[in-house]
Amino acid sequence: MEERTKALLVGVNLNNDPEFETALKELESLAEACDMEVVGVETQNVSQINTGVYVGTGRVEEIKAVVHMLEADVVIFDNTLSPMQLRNLKDIIERPVFDRTHLILQIFSSRARTREAQIQVETARLQYELPRLTGMGEILSRQGGGSGGLSNKGAGEKKLELDKRKIRHRISELKKELREVEKNRETQRKRRLVQGIPQVALVGYTNAGKSTLLNAFIDKYEENEEKKEDRKVMAKNMLFATLDTTVRKIHLPDKREFLLSDTVGFISKLPHNLVEAFHSTLEEVKYANLLLEVVDYSDEHYMEHMEVTRETLKELGANEIPCIHVFNKCDIAKANGREDVPAELPHIGKDCIYMAAGQNIGLEELVQLISERIYEDYVDCTMLIPYTEGALVSYFNENATVKATEYEAEGTKITMSCLLKDLKKYKQYVVL
């Protein structure tokens, strides 16, 4: 069995940050998601960050001693380090030094499955690495020698410039490829919008249970047993188990249907270049008629997670879309002795539901809430459409929920749920 990489975590509590402990615990989860073994945690309270080594200079030497004592393979810092901080810390500690951003990028790199996700992750990783090449040129230049003239660059500096040029060229290639992929996604999106099927998007903090909820919908409402497993997505108790946006059509018993999309989870301090890189994927959220914000109610920091989700949705321009708060994992919260869990599950409140997707508790009630929101502009009616208006029958088959079709002497009789505006437009065909 291969030995896991041993990691020492370092956290800096700036001005008694109330969220410091939460962020540090999350850093530990990120390290474990990278299959690392956390062997120790070092912390320091500071009033300002040291621009040279992030922590205090004396503290670096102490960290170095702990690293050697615990035989740690790597040291991981709780925030994004500047190129200079990264270089200085590596020189002093004499071990590979990572920061939170590097860790998240590493997880994303290992989990990306579709070509689109792979392009987005590689772009973000290269954008992160580009400024961190700075400084190596001077060292390599001294090693390479040179005549010393101002116009004569050392070998190291030439190597640095060459590496930077390669990275910029690769980023340019990836962005070009991504634009092509985005065109295909946009075509698919437009096709769905033309079909007029309501769109619902699952959003929320990573590991809140979005994929589990999507799978629960498929289990309950997919009639074809053979297709069930193929249509499911990976759902594991880990950060960023899924990166790729998945869209599934959910067929309800009353013949209504909607598209349900599962998006990448959010996290505090998500690197900006990752949000930027995944912008096209996350844009699925902007086109939704309704958002389901899935919240891990068993996590004591669920309020902070909801705030991160709010901020991310605002950044994506999706903060005005109607939303149902799905307080998930209530069974675990109750088992942990939380007193604020409703006595009976599921429990429906104003624009929210308390449920447990993993135990299949509350799914039908959630569907009812969804139907009330996305079908509020729909009305039930029956129309008798003349055979000369065949295009109109096709229109309703595409843009309404047809429950029954009968062929009579005068024309096609359709019992359906259609948009109120369509009912008013074609009221001459309505029959009682």
N, C-alpha and C positions, 0 to 999 in steps of 0.2 A: 504493500500500500504506500502510495506516494505521500511524503511528509508535507504538511501544510506550511505555508509561509508564516513565520512568526512576526507579528506586528506590534509595535509600541505606539499607542495613541498619545498625542499631545494636544491639550486644549488650553486656550487662553481666554480667561474671563475678563472681558473689557468692561470696566466701570460697573461691575456687579450686574451683568446682563441676566434678567430673570429667566431667559430661555436657554441659558448656557448648558445646564444639565441635560435638557432635552436634546439639544444639538449634539452633545457629546455621545449620548446614548444612540442617537441616529447614526453617528459616525461609526460606532461599533457595529451596527447592523449593516452598514455599507461595506465594512471590512469583511464581515462574515459572508456577505453576498458575493464577495470576490474570492471566497474560499480561503480566507486567511484566519489564523488563530491569534486572537488578541491576548497578548501575554502580560500587558500592563497598560496603565493610564497615568500620564503625568499632567498636572494642571498648574496654572499660575494665574494669579489675580494681578491685573495691571491697569494703570490709568491711561496708558497710550501704548500703541504697538511700536516695537523696535523696528525701524525701517531696514536695518541691516540683517538681523537674524530672527525677526518676528517676536521671539521671547527675549528676556533679559540675557545679556552676554554671559553672566555667571550661570544662569539656568541652563544654557546650552551645554556647558561642561558637565553639569549634573545629569542631564539627559543622556549625554554620551556614555557616562559611567553606568547608568541604568541599562542602556542598550546592550553594553558588553556583559553586564551581570546577568541579564535575562536571556542573553544570546538571541536578541531580536534580529530578524533579517532586514526589516524595513521600519522606517519611522513615518507615521502619518499625522499631518497637522490638520486641525479642524476647520481651516479656512483656506481661501486661495492665497498662495504665496506668490510674491513678485519674483521675476527671474533672478534678481540679485539675492533675495532671501533664500531661494531654493539653492543657488550655487554655494552661498556661504555656509548654509547648514550642512550640505553634503560634504564640504571640505572639512568642517570641524567634527561632525559626528562619524564620518567615515563609513556611512551606510547609505543605501538608496533612500531618498526622502521624497514622499508624495504629499500632495495636499488633497483636500476634499474633492476639488474639481477633477483631478486626475483619477480618483477612485470612481467617481460617477461615470466618467468617460470610459473607464476600463469595463465597468458593468455593462454599459450601453453597447460597447464593442462586442462583448461576448454574447449578448442577447439578440442583436439585430438579425432578423431572418430574411425579410424582403430586401430586394435591391434598393428600394427607396430608403429604408431605414439605414442600410449599410452606407449609402452615399452620405446621408445626413450626419451619421456618427463620425465617419472619416473626415468630413469637412470640419466639424467641430473640433475634432482631435488635432488636426493640422493647424487650425487657427489658434488653438491653445499652445501648441508646441513652437510655433514660429517665433514669438518674442523671447522664448526661453532658450533659443540658440545663441542669443546675444551674450557676449563675454567670452565665449569659447574661442573666438578668433584671436583675441589678444594672447591667450595661453598658447594656442597652436602656432601663432606667429613667432613667439619667442623660441619655440622649439624648432621652427622651420628656418630661423635665421633670416638672411637677406642682407643687402648692402647698406640698409639703414636710410636710404634716401626717401624723401617724402612721397615721391611718385612710385617707389618700389614697394609693393605690398608683400607682406610675409605670406608663407604657404598657408598658415592657419587662417588668416583673414580671407584669402582667396577661397579656401575650403568653406568657410562660413557663408560667404556670399553665394557660392555655388549651391550649397544646401538650401539657403533661403529662396534662391531662384527656382530650384526644383519644387519646393513646397508651394510657392505661389503659383507655379504652373499647374501643379496637381490640383490645387484648390480651384483654379480657373476651369480645369477639365471637369471636375466633379460638379461644379455649379452648372456647367453647360448640360451635363448628363441629367442633373436633377430637374432642370427646366423642361426637358423632354418627358421625364416621368410625371412631372406636375401637369403637363398638358393632357396626358392620359387620364390622370386623376380628375382634372377639371371636366373632361369629356364625360366621364362616368358620373360625376356630380351633377352636371347639367341634365343628363339623361334621367337621373333619379328625380330631379326637380320637375322636369316635364311630366313625369309619370304622376306627380301629385301625391305620392305616398308620404304621410307625415314622417318626419325624422326626429328620432330621440337619441340623445348622446349621453353616454355614461362619463362622468368626470369625477375628479376627486384625488385625494392624496394617494400616493403609492401604497399598495398593500391594504387598501380599504375593503376590497372584495368586489371590484367591478367585474372582473372576468368570471368570478364565481356566480355573480348575478346573471351575467349573459348566458352562462351555461345552464343555469336554473330555468331561464326562459326557454332555451332550446329543448331541455328535458321535458318540460311541461307542454309546450305548444308545437313541437315538431312531430307530425304524425308519422312520417316515414322513419321507422326504426333504424333502417340501414344508414340513413343520412345523419342521424343524431351525432354519432361520435366524430364524423368528418367535419361537422359544422361547429363543434366546440373549440374553445381556445384553451391554451395552457393556463391553469390557475394554481399557483403555489403560494405558500406562506413565506414570501420573500419580497424584498424591494425590487421593483422594476422587473417582475416576472414576464410582463408583456411589453413590447415596445411598438409593435406594428398595429396600426389602426385596423380594426376588423368591423365590417358592416354585415349584419344578418337581418333577413326579413322575418318578422315574427307574425305568424298567422293566428289570429284569435278565434275562439269558438263561434263568435257572432259574425264571422266572415270578414271582419275588419282586419286590417294589417298595418304595421308600421315598420320602419327601418330602425334598427338599434345598432349604434356604433360604440365600440369600446376603444378608448384612447389611452395613450401613455399616461401613467400616473404623475402627479406633481410632487414636488419636494421642496422644502425650504432651502434657500441659497442655491437653487438650480442654476448652473452656469448659464449666463446670458447667451453665449454662443450656441448652447444646446437648444434653448428656447427658439433662437433665431433659425437654427438648422432644421428643427422639427416644425417650423411654422406652417409649412404646406400641409403636413399631416394633421396638425392640431386645428387647422382651419375648418375641418369637418364640423367642429363644434359650432362655428359661426353660422352654419347653414341649418342648424337644428331648430325644430319648432319648440322643442322642450329639452331641458337638461335634467338629468338625474344625478344630483351630487351625492355620491356614495361616501358615507362617513363611517370610519371604524369607531363605533360608540364604546367599544371596550378599551380603547386607548385613552388614558387620562388626559392626554394633550389634544383631544379631538377638536377643541375650540381653536387652537393655534393652527391645526391642519386646515380647518375651514377657512381661516383667514388667508393662508397661503393659496388655497384654491381660488378665493375671491380675487386676490391680487393677480394671479396668473390669468384668470378669465378676463380681467380688466385689460391686461397687457395684450390679450388676443382680440379684444374688442367684442367679447361675447358676454359681458356682464349684465346686459339688458334683457337677455333671453329668459322667458319664464322657467322657473326651476322648482323641482320637488326635492327636498332633503331626505335622503334615504339613510336613516340611522341604522347601520348594519351591525351584525355581531352582538346584538342585544342579549342573546343567550349567554355569551361569554361574560359580558358585563354583569349580568345577574348572578352568574356562578361565582364571580369575583367579589360579590357582596356590595356592588354599587347600589345605593339607595335611590338614585334618580331614574332607575329603569322602571317603565310602566309595569304594573302588576300583571296585566294580561298582554300577551303578544299574539298577533300584531296589534299595534295601537296607532290610530290615525289622528294626527293633529292638523293644524293649519299649514298647508303646503309641506307636510312632512309625514313620514311613516317610520315607526320603530319596528324592526323586523330582524330576521336571521336567515339570510339567503342560503347559507351552508346547510341549514336544517329544513329548508323549504317552508319556512314560516313567513307568511305575509305576501307571497307572490301574487295571489289572486287579488288581494286588496290593493297592491301596488298597480296592477293592471287596470283596476277600476279607476284609480287616481289618474293614471296616464290617459285613459279613454276620455275621462271628463275634461282634461285639458286640451288634448290634441283634436278631439272631435266636437268641441263646443260650438264650432261653426257648421256642424253637420246636422241634417235633419232626416228623419225616416219618411219615405214617400213611395208611391207606386205610380209609374208612368206607362202610358200606352203610346208607343212611338210608331208612326206609320212605317211601312217597309221601304218607302221612298227616302226615309231619313236614316239609312243604315249607318252613315258616318257618326250620327249622334249616339247610336247604340254603342259603337266602338269607343266613343269619347267617354261614356259613362263606365264602360268596362275598364277603362284605363284610369279614370279620375274619381270614381266613386266605389263604395263597397257594395257590390251587387250580391244580394242574398238569394234571389230566385229569378229565373227567366222563363217566361211562357210564350209560346207562339200562337197567337189568335188570328182570327180572320182579318181583323182590322190592322194588325201590326204586332210588334214585339212588346210584351208586357214585362216591365222590370220592377222588381221590388228591391229597394236599395236605400243606402244612407249616402246622401250627397251634400255638397256644399249648399248653404242657404242661397248664395248668389245664383247658383245653377238652377235651384228650384224656382226662383223668381223669374229667371230668364226663359225657362221652358215650361212655365206654369200651364200653358195651353194643353200640355200632354198629361197633366196630373189627373189620376182617377181616384175615386174614393174607395 
